């Protein structure tokens, strides 16, 4: 080969390496192509979001769908540490008194003598029972927004076959993992106490307890299980702004509060009851019992789900105060004596800047600068400044995983806590979306497609990387630990009506779950450890042609 040709080849190779990720898109990307065509045509024979099949996008918010629950280390555990204690004949939805105890009122058309589902607050009951029974490790894994239909879409693509029409399903790691025969499957109601509650963030008060529409679940309208539709397609997206039905659909704050604090509250509530009174979470209880506690997420660490692991606030949007609670600093909800703080806080939130919104959602004490966690909060938390945390931040030129691992080992060596803040600041500070084929080149959704630089990919760890670090730090406590891991990008993708990002988010979450099971097999067992894997709520994806999600050259069966 001539020297000129070699030089040209070298130049082209170097150019390929240095170009932004978005410039190297491969031609074959089945889900990206489907998503792009659906957005361009505004309809798709493959799928649709909402109640109108002829429109690809009609609805981009949550729904009241029943949500799958996968548990590990719970079968035959007894003492309330199992799904059987809350399903079938033990379902609270068969008993009006149990429902009134959960909701604080009798929800209309909600008692169902044939109910097989549990309530979302029962996941808190399982964790509480596990703590009381002395289980060493308790892990709550939340695929935010991943309903049965989202799981089905991912299983179709990754298993390359349509293997199930109902039930637990197969094809994804968490569907198939047996946990030494201790795994169970069920599904739950995620209804809130109410929707459309108004609050005063600065006074931390609720202005209209009860809101304008209450919660409950009508199985005839909504369906008896996640895969069987009910008789009213509008019912599952009922809200104060429409006349679609009798029960409100949930948000991520109330649903996370149900799982971590065991109560029904209003949409937007972070561990406060319908009147605004703070309640103790399972993490608080575990901490009092000597456990270490932590949270990991792929989205900003102060978004609703991770915030509800530990913080208190009448509004999910008061991000900077939620951050103060998470790391044990005084806040609007704890102005005199702070919460102790979590031992591990890892997630997004890096770099996205904001000014006071004027909407009263972020309070008068909002500090201009980083939106999700004030830079002052990070500085105060850092051990270098007298704080309790070894801090890891996204850093120019530093590979995200190695930077986090270095901080992790320092935290272990020096017996400190661990705080890590990463993300793509230009895109609301979440980790880069993996996409279905794993190339980090999203298709357009309801909004335009995100584009990442090579630095965005290099300088951020993955959710799996952060989960590994959390386990390394928390497991130093011989007493045990409580941990929440959230694959929050599933929800963000579904809000965007974006199958490419949604399917990829399930896969990246699955990788984090495998980190957990590998750790249990190596360092613990399924008698000492329980894992609850679920979603906080659903969206409204309808898969019209399941086989069309299977890459054409890899179809095995319909």
Backbone torsions as a table, in degrees:
resi	resn	phi	psi	omega
1	UNK	NA	136.0	-178.8
2	UNK	-70.3	155.5	-178.1
3	UNK	-59.5	-38.4	-179.4
4	UNK	-63.6	-39.7	-180.0
5	UNK	-67.3	-41.2	178.2
6	UNK	-61.4	-43.8	-180.0
7	UNK	-62.1	-40.8	179.1
8	UNK	-65.0	-42.2	179.5
9	UNK	-62.9	-42.5	178.4
10	UNK	-62.3	-41.6	-179.4
11	UNK	-64.4	-41.4	179.3
12	UNK	-65.6	-40.3	178.7
13	UNK	-63.4	-44.8	179.3
14	UNK	-62.8	-40.2	178.9
15	UNK	-62.1	-41.9	179.9
16	UNK	-62.8	-36.7	-179.4
17	UNK	-70.9	-39.5	-171.2
18	UNK	-86.5	-21.0	-179.8
19	UNK	-63.6	151.1	173.1
20	UNK	-55.9	152.1	-177.4
21	UNK	-54.4	-38.3	-175.5
22	UNK	-63.6	-17.4	-177.8
23	UNK	-86.7	-2.3	-175.1
24	UNK	-117.0	33.3	-175.5
25	UNK	-65.6	122.9	176.7
26	UNK	-69.6	156.5	-177.1
27	UNK	-69.4	-38.9	-174.1
28	UNK	-95.3	110.3	177.2
29	UNK	-151.9	91.0	-166.7
30	UNK	-58.7	-50.9	-175.7
31	UNK	-70.6	-37.1	177.3
32	UNK	-60.1	-40.7	179.5
33	UNK	-65.1	-44.7	178.1
34	UNK	-60.5	-44.7	-178.8
35	UNK	-64.8	-44.7	-179.2
36	UNK	-62.4	-43.2	178.9
37	UNK	-65.8	-38.3	179.8
38	UNK	-64.6	-40.7	178.8
39	UNK	-69.1	-41.4	-179.7
40	UNK	-64.9	-42.9	-176.2
41	UNK	-87.5	-12.2	-178.1
42	UNK	63.9	15.1	174.4
43	UNK	-161.0	162.1	-179.1
44	UNK	-155.1	137.8	174.8
45	UNK	-73.1	-12.8	-173.3
46	UNK	-83.4	-42.6	-173.6
47	UNK	-160.9	166.3	172.4
48	UNK	-154.5	158.2	-179.8
49	UNK	-114.0	109.5	177.8
50	UNK	122.8	-155.1	-171.8
51	UNK	-104.7	-0.6	-177.4
52	UNK	-118.8	102.0	-176.5
53	UNK	-57.5	-26.9	-178.5
54	UNK	-78.0	-6.8	177.5
55	UNK	-115.2	127.4	177.2
56	UNK	-66.2	-40.4	178.6
57	UNK	-119.7	111.0	172.0
58	UNK	-122.1	-26.8	-176.1
59	UNK	-141.2	130.2	-177.9
60	UNK	-126.5	20.8	179.2
61	UNK	-114.7	-167.3	-176.4
62	UNK	-76.2	173.6	173.8
63	UNK	-138.6	172.8	-179.7
64	UNK	-98.6	20.4	179.1
65	UNK	-55.7	147.6	170.8
66	UNK	-65.5	142.5	-170.3
67	UNK	-116.4	133.0	178.5
68	UNK	-63.9	147.8	175.9
69	UNK	-131.5	124.0	175.6
70	UNK	-114.2	128.3	178.2
71	UNK	-123.0	152.9	-177.1
72	UNK	-136.7	130.4	-175.8
73	UNK	85.3	16.6	-175.6
74	UNK	-114.3	-24.9	-175.4
75	UNK	-62.1	128.4	-179.9
76	UNK	64.7	15.6	-179.9
77	UNK	-71.9	-30.3	-179.3
78	UNK	68.2	-173.0	176.8
79	UNK	58.5	23.1	-179.0
80	UNK	83.3	5.8	-178.9
81	UNK	-96.1	48.8	-177.8
82	UNK	-161.0	158.7	-179.1
83	UNK	-72.0	-28.6	-177.7
84	UNK	-60.4	-25.3	-179.5
85	UNK	-71.5	-11.4	-174.0
86	UNK	-132.4	7.0	-178.9
87	UNK	-123.4	174.0	179.7
88	UNK	57.6	-130.3	-178.3
89	UNK	-65.0	-17.3	179.1
90	UNK	-95.5	4.8	179.7
91	UNK	-62.8	130.0	177.0
92	UNK	-63.8	-17.3	-178.9
93	UNK	-78.3	-2.8	172.7
94	UNK	-94.1	-3.4	-170.8
95	UNK	-131.1	115.3	-176.8
96	UNK	-63.0	-35.2	-179.7
97	UNK	-69.0	-38.9	177.5
98	UNK	-65.5	-38.5	179.1
99	UNK	-66.2	-40.9	178.7
100	UNK	-64.7	-34.2	177.3
101	UNK	-67.2	-35.8	-179.5
102	UNK	-75.1	-47.5	-174.3
103	UNK	-89.6	-23.2	-173.3
104	UNK	84.7	3.0	176.2
105	UNK	-159.4	174.5	178.6
106	UNK	-96.5	103.8	-178.6
107	UNK	-64.3	140.4	-178.8
108	UNK	-66.5	139.9	173.1
109	UNK	48.3	42.5	-175.2
110	UNK	-115.5	-29.1	176.1
111	UNK	-64.7	130.3	-177.2
112	UNK	-138.8	106.0	-177.7
113	UNK	-63.2	-12.4	179.1
114	UNK	-107.0	9.0	-175.4
115	UNK	-60.4	131.4	173.5
116	UNK	-107.2	-5.0	-173.5
117	UNK	-93.2	155.6	174.6
118	UNK	-98.4	179.0	173.5
119	UNK	-102.8	155.9	-179.2
120	UNK	-60.4	-33.4	178.6
121	UNK	-65.3	-19.8	177.7
122	UNK	-67.0	-21.0	174.9
123	UNK	-67.5	-35.2	172.2
124	UNK	-64.3	-42.2	179.4
125	UNK	-58.2	-40.4	178.7
126	UNK	-63.9	-45.4	179.5
127	UNK	-64.1	-42.5	179.7
128	UNK	-63.2	-42.1	178.5
129	UNK	-64.5	-38.5	178.5
130	UNK	-64.6	-40.0	178.9
131	UNK	-64.8	-44.9	-179.9
132	UNK	-65.5	-31.6	-179.7
133	UNK	-80.9	-4.4	177.3
134	UNK	85.5	18.2	174.5
135	UNK	-57.9	138.8	-171.6
136	UNK	-79.9	-38.7	-175.9
137	UNK	-130.5	127.3	-178.3
138	UNK	-125.1	120.2	-175.6
139	UNK	-125.7	127.4	175.1
140	UNK	-108.8	115.1	-177.6
141	UNK	-109.9	115.8	-173.7
142	UNK	-114.1	112.9	167.4
143	UNK	-85.9	92.3	-173.8
144	UNK	-57.6	123.9	175.7
145	UNK	79.5	8.2	-176.0
146	UNK	-92.6	94.1	175.5
147	UNK	-85.5	-176.5	-176.3
148	UNK	-61.3	-37.2	-177.5
149	UNK	-68.9	-38.6	176.3
150	UNK	-64.8	-42.4	177.5
151	UNK	-61.6	-42.3	179.1
152	UNK	-60.9	-43.1	179.8
153	UNK	-60.3	-44.3	179.7
154	UNK	-66.6	-41.0	-179.7
155	UNK	-64.9	-37.0	177.1
156	UNK	-60.8	-48.0	-175.9
157	UNK	-69.0	-46.6	-173.3
158	UNK	-81.6	-29.5	177.5
159	UNK	-88.2	-12.4	176.6
160	UNK	62.8	30.0	178.9
161	UNK	-163.3	155.7	175.6
162	UNK	-95.4	93.3	-169.1
163	UNK	-98.2	-9.9	-178.8
164	UNK	-154.6	153.0	178.9
165	UNK	-116.0	-11.0	-175.7
166	UNK	-158.1	173.0	171.1
167	UNK	72.9	-158.7	-175.5
168	UNK	-58.8	-39.6	-178.9
169	UNK	83.4	176.8	-177.6
170	UNK	-151.8	163.4	176.4
171	UNK	113.8	-23.4	174.7
172	UNK	-107.5	153.3	-173.9
173	UNK	-58.0	-44.2	-177.5
174	UNK	-73.6	-20.0	174.0
175	UNK	-74.9	-33.9	-172.6
176	UNK	-98.7	-16.2	-175.0
177	UNK	-69.5	123.9	-173.3
178	UNK	-86.9	-17.1	-177.0
179	UNK	49.6	50.3	179.0
180	UNK	54.9	38.2	177.5
181	UNK	78.9	13.5	-175.8
182	UNK	-106.4	10.0	-175.4
183	UNK	-86.9	145.4	176.9
184	UNK	-132.7	164.4	178.9
185	UNK	-138.3	138.2	174.8
186	UNK	-155.2	-165.3	177.9
187	UNK	-154.4	154.7	-167.6
188	UNK	-138.1	161.3	173.4
189	UNK	-89.2	136.7	-177.2
190	UNK	-116.6	18.6	-175.1
191	UNK	-60.9	146.1	175.8
192	UNK	-83.5	173.1	168.8
193	UNK	-66.3	-45.5	177.5
194	UNK	-164.4	169.0	175.1
195	UNK	-123.0	162.7	177.6
196	UNK	66.3	46.0	171.7
197	UNK	-90.4	136.5	177.4
198	UNK	-101.9	143.8	-175.4
199	UNK	-135.4	163.1	170.8
200	UNK	-114.5	107.7	-175.5
201	UNK	-65.3	-41.9	-176.8
202	UNK	-66.4	-33.6	177.8
203	UNK	-95.0	-7.3	-177.9
204	UNK	52.1	51.6	-179.7
205	UNK	-128.7	153.4	174.3
206	UNK	-97.0	128.0	-174.1
207	UNK	-88.6	-27.9	-179.1
208	UNK	-139.8	72.2	-179.5
209	UNK	-52.4	132.0	-178.9
210	UNK	105.4	-19.4	176.8
211	UNK	59.1	-149.8	-178.9
212	UNK	-120.6	-11.8	175.5
213	UNK	-146.5	134.2	-174.9
214	UNK	-95.9	171.6	-179.8
215	UNK	-93.8	178.1	-177.8
216	UNK	147.0	178.4	178.0
217	UNK	-147.1	118.8	177.2
218	UNK	-98.8	104.7	-174.6
219	UNK	-66.2	-29.9	178.4
220	UNK	-65.1	-40.4	180.0
221	UNK	-81.4	-38.6	-173.5
222	UNK	-93.4	-22.2	-178.7
223	UNK	109.8	145.8	-176.6
224	UNK	-79.1	-14.1	179.5
225	UNK	-155.5	171.9	-174.4
226	UNK	-65.9	-23.0	-174.6
227	UNK	-102.9	-3.7	-180.0
228	UNK	-112.5	114.1	-178.2
229	UNK	-70.8	154.1	175.2
230	UNK	-86.6	-166.3	-175.2
231	UNK	-97.0	6.5	-178.7
232	UNK	-139.2	99.5	-174.2
233	UNK	-67.1	-22.7	-180.0
234	UNK	-80.9	-23.8	-172.0
235	UNK	-55.4	-41.5	-172.4
236	UNK	-70.1	-9.9	177.8
237	UNK	-120.6	36.8	178.3
238	UNK	-68.9	139.4	177.7
239	UNK	-152.7	167.8	178.0
240	UNK	-61.7	-19.5	-176.2
241	UNK	-92.0	-2.4	176.7
242	UNK	-136.5	175.1	-179.5
243	UNK	-112.9	38.0	-172.7
244	UNK	-80.1	-17.1	-177.3
245	UNK	173.5	-168.8	-168.9
246	UNK	-100.4	-15.3	-175.9
247	UNK	-125.2	138.4	-177.8
248	UNK	-72.2	145.0	169.9
249	UNK	-82.6	158.1	-171.5
250	UNK	-93.5	167.2	169.3
251	UNK	-115.2	176.6	-174.7
252	UNK	-74.7	-24.6	-178.7
253	UNK	-72.2	-51.2	179.1
254	UNK	-63.8	-40.3	-177.4
255	UNK	-67.8	-40.4	176.5
256	UNK	-65.4	-39.3	176.8
257	UNK	-60.1	-37.7	177.1
258	UNK	-60.6	-40.8	-176.9
259	UNK	-79.1	-30.3	-176.4
260	UNK	-97.6	-25.9	-177.6
261	UNK	-118.6	-10.0	174.1
262	UNK	75.4	23.1	179.4
263	UNK	-129.2	155.6	166.9
264	UNK	-87.3	133.1	175.3
265	UNK	-138.5	-172.0	-177.8
266	UNK	-83.4	154.7	174.3
267	UNK	-59.0	131.9	-177.6
268	UNK	95.1	-4.8	-178.8
269	UNK	-80.1	134.5	174.7
270	UNK	-111.6	95.9	176.1
271	UNK	56.1	37.8	168.8
272	UNK	-126.5	151.0	-178.9
273	UNK	-80.1	179.4	-175.9
274	UNK	-59.3	-18.3	177.3
275	UNK	-93.5	-6.2	-179.4
276	UNK	98.9	2.7	-178.9
277	UNK	-78.0	130.6	179.0
278	UNK	-64.4	145.6	177.5
279	UNK	-127.2	155.0	-179.8
280	UNK	-77.0	140.0	177.7
281	UNK	-99.2	170.2	177.0
282	UNK	-63.6	-32.6	177.2
283	UNK	-66.5	-39.7	176.7
284	UNK	-61.7	-43.6	179.7
285	UNK	-63.4	-45.4	-179.5
286	UNK	-61.6	-41.3	179.5
287	UNK	-62.3	-41.7	177.5
288	UNK	-63.4	-28.9	179.3
289	UNK	-85.5	3.7	176.7
290	UNK	96.5	3.8	177.9
291	UNK	-79.0	154.2	167.1
292	UNK	-85.3	152.8	-175.6
293	UNK	-137.1	145.1	-177.8
294	UNK	-156.9	167.1	177.6
295	UNK	-143.0	141.8	179.0
296	UNK	-133.5	137.9	179.5
297	UNK	-151.3	155.4	177.1
298	UNK	-90.8	-6.2	178.5
299	UNK	-115.4	179.8	-179.2
300	UNK	-51.9	138.0	-174.6
301	UNK	-63.6	-15.6	179.5
302	UNK	-106.4	13.5	170.9
303	UNK	-68.9	168.2	-165.8
304	UNK	-52.6	-50.4	-174.1
305	UNK	-66.0	-54.2	178.1
306	UNK	-64.1	-34.3	178.1
307	UNK	-61.7	-38.7	-178.3
308	UNK	-72.5	-4.6	172.1
309	UNK	-64.7	-23.8	-168.7
310	UNK	-155.3	-32.6	-170.3
311	UNK	-80.2	169.4	173.2
312	UNK	-128.2	132.7	174.0
313	UNK	-170.8	146.4	176.8
314	UNK	-75.4	-11.2	179.8
315	UNK	-136.1	130.5	177.0
316	UNK	-67.2	-16.1	-174.6
317	UNK	-91.2	-0.9	177.9
318	UNK	-86.2	65.2	-167.8
319	UNK	-57.4	-46.7	-174.6
320	UNK	-64.9	-36.3	176.8
321	UNK	-71.0	-35.6	175.8
322	UNK	-61.3	-39.6	177.3
323	UNK	-62.2	-40.8	179.7
324	UNK	-61.2	-40.7	177.1
325	UNK	-63.3	-42.6	-176.0
326	UNK	-62.1	-34.9	-176.9
327	UNK	-105.7	15.2	171.0
328	UNK	74.7	40.0	175.0
329	UNK	-116.6	155.6	179.7
330	UNK	-62.0	146.5	-173.8
331	UNK	-144.8	-179.5	179.2
332	UNK	-63.3	-29.5	179.6
333	UNK	-91.5	-17.9	177.4
334	UNK	-135.6	69.1	-172.0
335	UNK	-74.0	-26.7	-175.8
336	UNK	-98.1	-49.5	-179.2
337	UNK	-127.6	117.1	-176.1
338	UNK	-72.7	161.7	167.4
339	UNK	-65.9	157.6	179.7
340	UNK	-61.8	-30.1	-178.3
341	UNK	95.3	152.2	177.3
342	UNK	-76.4	155.8	178.3
343	UNK	-81.3	-29.6	177.8
344	UNK	-135.6	129.4	174.7
345	UNK	-134.9	110.1	-177.1
346	UNK	-133.1	130.4	177.8
347	UNK	171.0	-157.4	179.7
348	UNK	-87.0	-174.0	-179.5
349	UNK	124.5	-3.3	-174.0
350	UNK	-73.2	127.0	161.0
351	UNK	83.5	-21.7	-177.9
352	UNK	-69.9	117.9	-174.8
353	UNK	-100.0	152.5	-179.9
354	UNK	-154.0	156.5	171.5
355	UNK	-104.7	165.0	175.6
356	UNK	-52.6	131.1	-172.7
357	UNK	-77.1	-24.7	-175.5
358	UNK	78.4	1.3	-178.1
359	UNK	-90.6	0.3	-178.2
360	UNK	70.6	4.5	-179.0
361	UNK	-81.9	-23.4	-177.2
362	UNK	-108.6	0.7	172.6
363	UNK	78.0	162.4	-177.6
364	UNK	-71.3	-18.4	-177.6
365	UNK	-91.5	12.8	178.4
366	UNK	-63.1	133.9	-179.9
367	UNK	-102.9	118.9	178.2
368	UNK	-56.3	138.5	-176.5
369	UNK	138.6	-136.0	179.8
370	UNK	-62.6	133.1	-173.9
371	UNK	-74.0	-45.5	-168.1
372	UNK	-88.8	-26.3	174.0
373	UNK	-152.3	122.7	-177.2
374	UNK	-64.4	141.0	177.7
375	UNK	-59.9	-31.4	176.5
376	UNK	-62.8	-37.5	178.7
377	UNK	-64.2	-42.9	178.2
378	UNK	-63.8	-45.1	-179.5
379	UNK	-60.2	-43.6	-179.2
380	UNK	-68.0	-30.9	-178.5
381	UNK	-76.6	-22.6	-172.1
382	UNK	-68.7	133.0	178.1
383	UNK	-59.4	-26.2	179.4
384	UNK	-65.4	-20.0	180.0
385	UNK	-114.6	20.1	178.9
386	UNK	91.7	6.5	179.0
387	UNK	-84.2	-168.5	-174.5
388	UNK	-107.6	-2.2	-170.5
389	UNK	-116.9	134.4	161.3
390	UNK	-75.8	124.9	-172.1
391	UNK	-105.1	132.3	174.4
392	UNK	-120.2	123.9	178.9
393	UNK	-123.8	153.2	171.0
394	UNK	-56.5	130.4	-174.2
395	UNK	-132.7	135.2	-179.9
396	UNK	-53.1	125.6	174.6
397	UNK	81.1	-6.7	-177.9
398	UNK	-99.1	126.3	178.5
399	UNK	-63.4	128.4	-170.8
400	UNK	-57.6	-45.3	-178.0
401	UNK	-65.3	-45.3	-177.4
402	UNK	-68.0	-37.3	177.2
403	UNK	-63.5	-41.3	178.3
404	UNK	-67.9	-41.0	178.7
405	UNK	-61.9	-38.7	178.2
406	UNK	-62.7	-44.4	178.0
407	UNK	-65.6	-36.8	179.7
408	UNK	-62.8	-47.2	179.9
409	UNK	-66.0	-34.1	176.2
410	UNK	-66.4	-41.9	178.7
411	UNK	-62.6	-41.0	179.4
412	UNK	-67.3	-46.9	-177.9
413	UNK	-61.9	-42.6	-175.0
414	UNK	-96.3	4.2	177.3
415	UNK	56.1	48.3	176.3
416	UNK	-110.2	174.4	170.1
417	UNK	-81.8	174.7	-177.7
418	UNK	-131.8	125.5	176.3
419	UNK	-124.1	123.7	178.2
420	UNK	-129.7	130.2	-178.4
421	UNK	-127.8	118.0	-175.9
422	UNK	-132.6	-170.8	175.5
423	UNK	126.1	173.1	176.7
424	UNK	-103.3	99.2	-173.2
425	UNK	-55.7	-31.6	-179.8
426	UNK	-69.1	-16.9	-177.7
427	UNK	-122.7	54.1	175.7
428	UNK	60.5	24.6	168.1
429	UNK	62.4	28.7	170.8
430	UNK	-92.1	168.0	173.2
431	UNK	-69.0	154.4	178.9
432	UNK	-56.5	138.9	177.6
433	UNK	-71.6	129.5	-176.4
434	UNK	-70.9	-36.5	-172.6
435	UNK	71.7	167.2	-172.2
436	UNK	-61.2	-43.6	-177.1
437	UNK	-91.8	6.9	172.1
438	UNK	78.7	17.4	-174.3
439	UNK	-102.1	3.7	176.4
440	UNK	60.1	37.2	177.2
441	UNK	-129.0	80.9	-172.4
442	UNK	-62.7	149.4	169.7
443	UNK	-81.1	164.1	174.4
444	UNK	-69.6	148.3	174.0
445	UNK	-122.4	-141.2	174.1
446	UNK	-60.3	-33.0	172.7
447	UNK	-105.5	173.3	-178.6
448	UNK	-69.5	158.3	-177.5
449	UNK	-66.9	137.1	175.3
450	UNK	-75.5	147.9	177.3
451	UNK	-128.0	133.2	-176.7
452	UNK	-115.7	143.9	173.3
453	UNK	-83.3	168.7	175.8
454	UNK	-60.5	-34.1	178.9
455	UNK	-66.7	-36.5	178.4
456	UNK	-59.0	-39.8	179.7
457	UNK	-75.6	-44.3	-176.3
458	UNK	-66.2	-43.0	-168.1
459	UNK	-86.5	-0.9	177.6
460	UNK	-112.8	132.2	170.1
461	UNK	-72.9	167.7	174.1
462	UNK	-91.0	170.2	174.8
463	UNK	-60.2	-37.3	177.6
464	UNK	-63.3	-41.5	178.5
465	UNK	-60.8	-44.1	-178.0
466	UNK	-68.7	-36.4	177.7
467	UNK	-63.3	-41.2	178.0
468	UNK	-61.3	-43.2	179.3
469	UNK	-65.3	-41.1	179.2
470	UNK	-61.1	-44.6	179.2
471	UNK	-63.6	-39.8	180.0
472	UNK	-61.5	-43.3	-178.1
473	UNK	-75.4	-48.8	-176.3
474	UNK	-64.5	-34.2	-176.7
475	UNK	-74.0	-3.6	173.4
476	UNK	-67.6	-21.3	178.2
477	UNK	-82.8	112.7	-176.3
478	UNK	-68.0	-19.9	177.6
479	UNK	-67.2	-39.9	-179.5
480	UNK	134.8	-174.9	-178.4
481	UNK	-152.2	159.1	168.9
482	UNK	-116.9	134.8	-177.5
483	UNK	-140.5	134.2	167.7
484	UNK	-107.3	132.0	172.1
485	UNK	-120.2	129.3	-179.1
486	UNK	-122.5	122.2	167.7
487	UNK	-88.0	80.2	-172.0
488	UNK	-76.0	-17.4	-177.5
489	UNK	-72.2	-15.2	174.0
490	UNK	-61.7	-45.2	-179.8
491	UNK	-64.9	-44.9	-179.1
492	UNK	-61.6	-39.2	178.9
493	UNK	-66.2	-41.8	-178.7
494	UNK	-70.3	-34.6	172.6
495	UNK	-60.0	-33.4	-179.8
496	UNK	-84.1	1.7	-176.6
497	UNK	50.6	49.4	-171.3
498	UNK	-123.5	99.5	-178.7
499	UNK	-64.6	-33.2	-178.9
500	UNK	-62.0	-50.3	179.1
501	UNK	-69.8	-36.9	-176.7
502	UNK	-64.5	-48.8	-179.8
503	UNK	-64.6	-41.0	177.5
504	UNK	-64.5	-35.4	179.6
505	UNK	-67.1	-36.6	175.4
506	UNK	-61.9	-41.4	-178.7
507	UNK	-66.9	-43.0	179.6
508	UNK	-67.8	-33.2	174.4
509	UNK	-67.1	-39.7	177.9
510	UNK	-59.6	-38.0	178.6
511	UNK	-63.7	-37.0	177.3
512	UNK	-68.6	-38.0	177.3
513	UNK	-63.7	-38.2	178.6
514	UNK	-65.2	-33.3	174.3
515	UNK	-58.0	-39.9	-179.7
516	UNK	-67.2	-48.1	-177.9
517	UNK	-65.9	-36.4	176.3
518	UNK	-63.4	-40.8	179.6
519	UNK	-64.4	-42.8	179.8
520	UNK	-62.1	-45.0	-178.7
521	UNK	-63.9	-31.9	-177.9
522	UNK	-87.7	-36.3	-169.4
523	UNK	-117.4	-11.5	-176.7
524	UNK	-145.1	-147.0	176.1
525	UNK	-163.8	175.2	-175.3
526	UNK	-88.2	11.8	168.3
527	UNK	-95.7	-34.3	-179.0
528	UNK	-89.6	-21.6	-173.4
529	UNK	-119.8	137.5	168.9
530	UNK	-123.7	144.9	175.7
531	UNK	-129.3	129.8	171.6
532	UNK	-109.0	120.2	178.8
533	UNK	-115.1	124.3	-175.4
534	UNK	-160.9	-171.7	170.0
535	UNK	-119.7	164.7	178.8
536	UNK	-88.7	-25.9	-179.3
537	UNK	-167.8	175.7	177.8
538	UNK	-112.7	175.0	172.2
539	UNK	-114.3	-148.5	-177.1
540	UNK	-139.1	45.9	174.2
541	UNK	-74.9	136.0	172.4
542	UNK	-120.7	124.9	178.5
543	UNK	-95.2	108.9	-175.1
544	UNK	-87.5	-32.1	177.8
545	UNK	-131.2	84.5	-176.6
546	UNK	-53.9	-41.3	-176.2
547	UNK	-64.5	-21.6	-178.4
548	UNK	-71.7	-15.5	177.3
549	UNK	-83.3	-9.4	177.5
550	UNK	-84.2	127.3	177.9
551	UNK	-51.4	128.8	-172.1
552	UNK	-49.9	-40.8	-175.9
553	UNK	-78.6	-4.5	-173.7
554	UNK	-121.3	10.9	-179.6
555	UNK	-66.7	134.9	179.7
556	UNK	-113.8	-35.8	-178.9
557	UNK	-160.4	159.0	176.9
558	UNK	-94.8	NA	NA
